[in-house]
Amino acid sequence: MAVYSIKDLEKLSGIKAHTLRIWEQRYGLITPQRTDTNIRYYEDDDLKYVLNVALLNKSGIKISKIASMSPQEVEEQVSKISNLDVREDAQIDALTLAMMEMDEYKFDRIVTFNTRRIGFERTMLEVIYPFLDRLSVLWLTGSIDPVQENFISFLIRQKVIAAIDREPLVQGGNANKFMLYLPEGEKQELSLLFMHYLLKARKKQVIYIGQDISLTDLLDACRIHKPAYIFTMISETFAREPAQRYIDRLKDILPDCELLITGYQVVAQNVSSKDNVHILKSLDQTLDFLASISS
């Protein structure tokens, strides 16, 4: 069983610690446990309840009214809100709750609702990616367990793969053929899979060769498929050595391909764009580039 400080509750719910203490004292919403040395802490059920309360309060329900509800009534109201409140922060709060409860049904309902409302691409851009930004902060601060992160990451990965599969295969010439891969040691597969979806949704031919690919294997694949564009990400690798060296090597062995490169390290190390190398510093830049080559 995990334990949380009031600061953890603040990070997860978006409700200030000072406000949470007032709610405790005035309405008795939650009662912290205490260690032998009188340090306050909260348990999983407390966190889930606070997340529910935060979701209802942000949707416009007064805290005094929420305090008068039974736990079952709170859950029933949250279920309604998740399907009615289309604000981004409400959907992110609902996803956070689904992750903490490891509730696949709740996750599926949220993603399906948003996909029907705004489409899968906008759901990823406006709901899932902001949620992942929150998730990264929670992970760095130790506010969530690895099992919860793995659970939700797997479900998101499943949704992206299913969306890729729904798009028809594109065949034809090499003019807009893209090859996608991750270098050896790079693990950001979810972002690469989403790029696969973005390209297929734009009727591009995609060759996806996956992660942990050596330059030798990449070159072999390029000889077979002759792609016009190669897309990769450098976020975890090359933290202790220049990414520019790897990119220059890539440019030398693949002079006839347009190299599309993104990721934290290429931005942090200020890698330069030159010749056939295009550095995409954000997802917005990536989308703009795709729009510029659409045919």
One Martini backbone bead per residue (centre of mass of N, CA, C, O) as a GRO file, in nm:
protein
  295
    1MET     BB    1   0.095   0.037   0.024
    2ALA     BB    2   0.056   0.360  -0.027
    3VAL     BB    3   0.197   0.680   0.057
    4TYR     BB    4   0.099   1.027   0.138
    5SER     BB    5   0.132   1.348   0.109
    6ILE     BB    6  -0.003   1.657   0.076
    7LYS     BB    7   0.177   1.721  -0.172
    8ASP     BB    8   0.086   1.481  -0.339
    9LEU     BB    9  -0.210   1.562  -0.356
   10GLU     BB   10  -0.156   1.826  -0.502
   11LYS     BB   11  -0.021   1.710  -0.760
   12LEU     BB   12  -0.264   1.512  -0.838
   13SER     BB   13  -0.522   1.729  -0.804
   14GLY     BB   14  -0.458   2.060  -0.790
   15ILE     BB   15  -0.483   2.102  -0.482
   16LYS     BB   16  -0.406   2.287  -0.239
   17ALA     BB   17  -0.285   2.226   0.067
   18HIS     BB   18  -0.438   2.451   0.215
   19THR     BB   19  -0.719   2.365   0.113
   20LEU     BB   20  -0.718   2.077   0.224
   21ARG     BB   21  -0.702   2.163   0.524
   22ILE     BB   22  -0.969   2.315   0.528
   23TRP     BB   23  -1.145   2.073   0.448
   24GLU     BB   24  -1.074   1.906   0.691
   25GLN     BB   25  -1.170   2.108   0.918
   26ARG     BB   26  -1.463   2.190   0.804
   27TYR     BB   27  -1.561   1.886   0.660
   28GLY     BB   28  -1.408   1.610   0.693
   29LEU     BB   29  -1.310   1.464   0.429
   30ILE     BB   30  -1.027   1.397   0.564
   31THR     BB   31  -0.808   1.164   0.751
   32PRO     BB   32  -0.514   1.151   0.873
   33GLN     BB   33  -0.249   0.983   0.934
   34ARG     BB   34  -0.005   0.873   1.190
   35THR     BB   35   0.285   0.861   1.311
   36ASP     BB   36   0.487   0.819   1.585
   37THR     BB   37   0.592   1.131   1.501
   38ASN     BB   38   0.330   1.292   1.380
   39ILE     BB   39   0.310   1.228   1.078
   40ARG     BB   40   0.144   1.293   0.802
   41TYR     BB   41  -0.080   1.066   0.615
   42TYR     BB   42  -0.181   0.890   0.314
   43GLU     BB   43  -0.396   0.686   0.135
   44ASP     BB   44  -0.539   0.553  -0.135
   45ASP     BB   45  -0.834   0.630  -0.059
   46ASP     BB   46  -0.775   0.928  -0.017
   47LEU     BB   47  -0.679   0.994  -0.300
   48LYS     BB   48  -0.931   0.908  -0.458
   49TYR     BB   49  -1.120   1.103  -0.315
   50VAL     BB   50  -0.975   1.368  -0.390
   51LEU     BB   51  -1.000   1.332  -0.695
   52ASN     BB   52  -1.307   1.338  -0.697
   53VAL     BB   53  -1.347   1.610  -0.560
   54ALA     BB   54  -1.186   1.778  -0.765
   55LEU     BB   55  -1.361   1.715  -1.010
   56LEU     BB   56  -1.624   1.836  -0.896
   57ASN     BB   57  -1.521   2.120  -0.821
   58LYS     BB   58  -1.418   2.199  -1.113
   59SER     BB   59  -1.727   2.163  -1.228
   60GLY     BB   60  -1.898   2.349  -0.985
   61ILE     BB   61  -1.911   2.206  -0.716
   62LYS     BB   62  -1.959   2.252  -0.404
   63ILE     BB   63  -1.799   2.155  -0.121
   64SER     BB   64  -2.049   2.136   0.065
   65LYS     BB   65  -2.199   1.932  -0.116
   66ILE     BB   66  -1.985   1.710  -0.128
   67ALA     BB   67  -1.973   1.663   0.186
   68SER     BB   68  -2.284   1.548   0.184
   69MET     BB   69  -2.185   1.307   0.043
   70SER     BB   70  -2.150   1.002  -0.038
   71PRO     BB   71  -1.926   0.796  -0.175
   72GLN     BB   72  -2.127   0.691  -0.389
   73GLU     BB   73  -2.222   0.970  -0.494
   74VAL     BB   74  -1.950   1.066  -0.587
   75GLU     BB   75  -1.902   0.844  -0.800
   76GLU     BB   76  -2.155   0.905  -0.969
   77GLN     BB   77  -2.078   1.197  -1.042
   78VAL     BB   78  -1.807   1.133  -1.178
   79SER     BB   79  -1.922   0.960  -1.406
   80LYS     BB   80  -2.078   1.196  -1.533
   81ILE     BB   81  -1.852   1.406  -1.569
   82SER     BB   82  -1.660   1.242  -1.759
   83ASN     BB   83  -1.896   1.264  -1.997
   84LEU     BB   84  -1.953   1.599  -1.983
   85ASP     BB   85  -1.670   1.714  -1.923
   86VAL     BB   86  -1.457   1.872  -2.176
   87ARG     BB   87  -1.238   1.960  -2.020
   88GLU     BB   88  -0.913   1.900  -2.002
   89ASP     BB   89  -0.872   1.883  -1.688
   90ALA     BB   90  -1.099   1.675  -1.641
   91GLN     BB   91  -0.978   1.447  -1.816
   92ILE     BB   92  -0.706   1.429  -1.665
   93ASP     BB   93  -0.823   1.362  -1.391
   94ALA     BB   94  -0.964   1.100  -1.484
   95LEU     BB   95  -0.701   0.958  -1.572
   96THR     BB   96  -0.559   0.967  -1.301
   97LEU     BB   97  -0.768   0.792  -1.158
   98ALA     BB   98  -0.742   0.544  -1.341
   99MET     BB   99  -0.447   0.495  -1.266
  100MET     BB  100  -0.469   0.468  -0.955
  101GLU     BB  101  -0.697   0.229  -0.993
  102MET     BB  102  -0.650   0.049  -1.235
  103ASP     BB  103  -0.887   0.132  -1.467
  104GLU     BB  104  -0.972   0.024  -1.773
  105TYR     BB  105  -1.264   0.111  -1.814
  106LYS     BB  106  -1.225   0.412  -1.756
  107PHE     BB  107  -1.016   0.465  -1.970
  108ASP     BB  108  -1.183   0.375  -2.216
  109ARG     BB  109  -1.414   0.577  -2.179
  110ILE     BB  110  -1.249   0.837  -2.212
  111VAL     BB  111  -1.122   0.782  -2.492
  112THR     BB  112  -1.384   0.723  -2.646
  113PHE     BB  113  -1.527   0.988  -2.593
  114ASN     BB  114  -1.306   1.172  -2.726
  115THR     BB  115  -1.292   1.037  -3.004
  116ARG     BB  116  -1.592   1.100  -3.079
  117ARG     BB  117  -1.564   1.414  -3.037
  118ILE     BB  118  -1.239   1.478  -3.174
  119GLY     BB  119  -1.067   1.245  -3.215
  120PHE     BB  120  -0.767   1.087  -3.193
  121GLU     BB  121  -0.557   1.308  -3.236
  122ARG     BB  122  -0.676   1.517  -3.032
  123THR     BB  123  -0.671   1.331  -2.791
  124MET     BB  124  -0.364   1.312  -2.779
  125LEU     BB  125  -0.296   1.624  -2.779
  126GLU     BB  126  -0.526   1.725  -2.546
  127VAL     BB  127  -0.500   1.468  -2.332
  128ILE     BB  128  -0.264   1.260  -2.325
  129TYR     BB  129  -0.011   1.445  -2.327
  130PRO     BB  130  -0.081   1.613  -2.076
  131PHE     BB  131  -0.092   1.364  -1.895
  132LEU     BB  132   0.208   1.278  -1.941
  133ASP     BB  133   0.324   1.531  -1.815
  134ARG     BB  134   0.216   1.471  -1.535
  135LEU     BB  135   0.343   1.191  -1.505
  136SER     BB  136   0.640   1.284  -1.508
  137VAL     BB  137   0.622   1.447  -1.247
  138LEU     BB  138   0.525   1.217  -1.061
  139TRP     BB  139   0.770   1.036  -1.108
  140LEU     BB  140   0.999   1.232  -1.015
  141THR     BB  141   0.845   1.265  -0.717
  142GLY     BB  142   0.717   0.976  -0.626
  143SER     BB  143   0.377   0.965  -0.657
  144ILE     BB  144   0.423   0.697  -0.819
  145ASP     BB  145   0.408   0.384  -0.942
  146PRO     BB  146   0.536   0.176  -1.175
  147VAL     BB  147   0.273   0.006  -1.214
  148GLN     BB  148   0.097   0.248  -1.300
  149GLU     BB  149   0.260   0.340  -1.541
  150ASN     BB  150   0.255   0.071  -1.697
  151PHE     BB  151  -0.048   0.042  -1.721
  152ILE     BB  152  -0.111   0.310  -1.881
  153SER     BB  153   0.096   0.278  -2.112
  154PHE     BB  154  -0.023   0.020  -2.231
  155LEU     BB  155  -0.305   0.135  -2.301
  156ILE     BB  156  -0.208   0.355  -2.492
  157ARG     BB  157  -0.058   0.173  -2.687
  158GLN     BB  158  -0.307   0.015  -2.777
  159LYS     BB  159  -0.460   0.256  -2.901
  160VAL     BB  160  -0.249   0.330  -3.116
  161ILE     BB  161  -0.240   0.058  -3.263
  162ALA     BB  162  -0.541   0.053  -3.336
  163ALA     BB  163  -0.532   0.316  -3.505
  164ILE     BB  164  -0.331   0.217  -3.713
  165ASP     BB  165  -0.503  -0.031  -3.811
  166ARG     BB  166  -0.746   0.150  -3.925
  167GLU     BB  167  -0.553   0.233  -4.130
  168PRO     BB  168  -0.474   0.228  -4.442
  169LEU     BB  169  -0.278   0.108  -4.665
  170VAL     BB  170   0.017   0.230  -4.835
  171GLN     BB  171   0.094   0.238  -5.181
  172GLY     BB  172   0.397   0.282  -5.387
  173GLY     BB  173   0.603   0.506  -5.407
  174ASN     BB  174   0.884   0.702  -5.258
  175ALA     BB  175   0.806   1.003  -5.209
  176ASN     BB  176   0.638   0.925  -4.907
  177LYS     BB  177   0.848   0.745  -4.762
  178PHE     BB  178   0.867   0.612  -4.430
  179MET     BB  179   1.113   0.571  -4.170
  180LEU     BB  180   1.098   0.409  -3.848
  181TYR     BB  181   1.311   0.472  -3.553
  182LEU     BB  182   1.534   0.355  -3.290
  183PRO     BB  183   1.796   0.372  -3.122
  184GLU     BB  184   2.017   0.252  -2.931
  185GLY     BB  185   1.855   0.275  -2.607
  186GLU     BB  186   1.580   0.362  -2.705
  187LYS     BB  187   1.226   0.397  -2.544
  188GLN     BB  188   1.018   0.597  -2.719
  189GLU     BB  189   0.767   0.433  -2.855
  190LEU     BB  190   0.502   0.593  -2.832
  191SER     BB  191   0.588   0.833  -3.013
  192LEU     BB  192   0.647   0.660  -3.264
  193LEU     BB  193   0.362   0.544  -3.294
  194PHE     BB  194   0.222   0.817  -3.333
  195MET     BB  195   0.372   0.886  -3.591
  196HIS     BB  196   0.258   0.654  -3.749
  197TYR     BB  197  -0.030   0.752  -3.737
  198LEU     BB  198   0.003   1.034  -3.865
  199LEU     BB  199   0.099   0.925  -4.139
  200LYS     BB  200  -0.137   0.737  -4.212
  201ALA     BB  201  -0.356   0.965  -4.188
  202ARG     BB  202  -0.178   1.109  -4.441
  203LYS     BB  203  -0.111   0.885  -4.660
  204LYS     BB  204   0.150   0.736  -4.573
  205GLN     BB  205   0.430   0.551  -4.614
  206VAL     BB  206   0.522   0.294  -4.371
  207ILE     BB  207   0.832   0.201  -4.204
  208TYR     BB  208   0.848  -0.008  -3.917
  209ILE     BB  209   1.147  -0.100  -3.712
  210GLY     BB  210   1.183   0.028  -3.435
  211GLN     BB  211   1.389  -0.059  -3.171
  212ASP     BB  212   1.723  -0.092  -3.132
  213ILE     BB  213   1.886   0.035  -3.386
  214SER     BB  214   2.129   0.000  -3.594
  215LEU     BB  215   2.304   0.129  -3.852
  216THR     BB  216   2.328  -0.133  -4.010
  217ASP     BB  217   2.023  -0.206  -4.009
  218LEU     BB  218   1.925   0.056  -4.134
  219LEU     BB  219   2.077   0.032  -4.402
  220ASP     BB  220   1.946  -0.231  -4.492
  221ALA     BB  221   1.653  -0.121  -4.497
  222CYS     BB  222   1.711   0.107  -4.706
  223ARG     BB  223   1.793  -0.075  -4.944
  224ILE     BB  224   1.509  -0.204  -4.968
  225HIS     BB  225   1.302   0.069  -4.944
  226LYS     BB  226   1.383   0.359  -5.013
  227PRO     BB  227   1.347   0.616  -4.845
  228ALA     BB  228   1.282   0.960  -4.813
  229TYR     BB  229   1.228   0.920  -4.499
  230ILE     BB  230   1.370   0.970  -4.163
  231PHE     BB  231   1.259   0.880  -3.833
  232THR     BB  232   1.371   1.010  -3.509
  233MET     BB  233   1.477   0.965  -3.158
  234ILE     BB  234   1.653   1.175  -2.897
  235SER     BB  235   1.635   1.134  -2.534
  236GLU     BB  236   1.830   0.913  -2.376
  237THR     BB  237   2.042   0.917  -2.558
  238PHE     BB  238   2.334   1.104  -2.549
  239ALA     BB  239   2.382   1.238  -2.257
  240ARG     BB  240   2.725   1.175  -2.267
  241GLU     BB  241   2.710   1.248  -2.577
  242PRO     BB  242   2.715   1.356  -2.888
  243ALA     BB  243   2.456   1.379  -3.114
  244GLN     BB  244   2.600   1.500  -3.362
  245ARG     BB  245   2.774   1.255  -3.434
  246TYR     BB  246   2.541   1.066  -3.510
  247ILE     BB  247   2.408   1.251  -3.724
  248ASP     BB  248   2.652   1.272  -3.911
  249ARG     BB  249   2.664   0.971  -3.970
  250LEU     BB  250   2.382   0.950  -4.087
  251LYS     BB  251   2.431   1.152  -4.320
  252ASP     BB  252   2.665   0.994  -4.460
  253ILE     BB  253   2.500   0.709  -4.509
  254LEU     BB  254   2.223   0.907  -4.589
  255PRO     BB  255   2.215   1.131  -4.841
  256ASP     BB  256   1.913   1.055  -4.981
  257CYS     BB  257   1.785   1.135  -4.706
  258GLU     BB  258   1.546   1.261  -4.500
  259LEU     BB  259   1.615   1.386  -4.172
  260LEU     BB  260   1.407   1.328  -3.887
  261ILE     BB  261   1.468   1.502  -3.574
  262THR     BB  262   1.400   1.426  -3.231
  263GLY     BB  263   1.420   1.536  -2.897
  264TYR     BB  264   1.574   1.625  -2.611
  265GLN     BB  265   1.882   1.617  -2.699
  266VAL     BB  266   1.864   1.798  -2.957
  267VAL     BB  267   1.777   2.045  -2.789
  268ALA     BB  268   1.985   2.057  -2.552
  269GLN     BB  269   2.239   2.043  -2.777
  270ASN     BB  270   2.185   2.212  -3.031
  271VAL     BB  271   2.126   2.082  -3.293
  272SER     BB  272   2.189   2.098  -3.631
  273SER     BB  273   2.069   2.212  -3.936
  274LYS     BB  274   2.170   2.024  -4.235
  275ASP     BB  275   2.097   1.965  -4.531
  276ASN     BB  276   1.922   1.655  -4.461
  277VAL     BB  277   1.863   1.795  -4.179
  278HIS     BB  278   1.580   1.784  -3.944
  279ILE     BB  279   1.493   1.977  -3.669
  280LEU     BB  280   1.245   1.884  -3.425
  281LYS     BB  281   1.146   2.061  -3.127
  282SER     BB  282   0.841   1.970  -3.175
  283LEU     BB  283   0.526   1.870  -3.237
  284ASP     BB  284   0.445   2.119  -3.399
  285GLN     BB  285   0.680   2.103  -3.602
  286THR     BB  286   0.606   1.825  -3.708
  287LEU     BB  287   0.324   1.900  -3.816
  288ASP     BB  288   0.424   2.123  -4.006
  289PHE     BB  289   0.600   1.944  -4.182
  290LEU     BB  290   0.377   1.755  -4.281
  291ALA     BB  291   0.212   1.982  -4.415
  292SER     BB  292   0.445   2.070  -4.622
  293ILE     BB  293   0.439   1.755  -4.766
  294SER     BB  294   0.172   1.743  -4.864
  295SER     BB  295  -0.018   1.561  -5.150
   0.00000   0.00000   0.00000
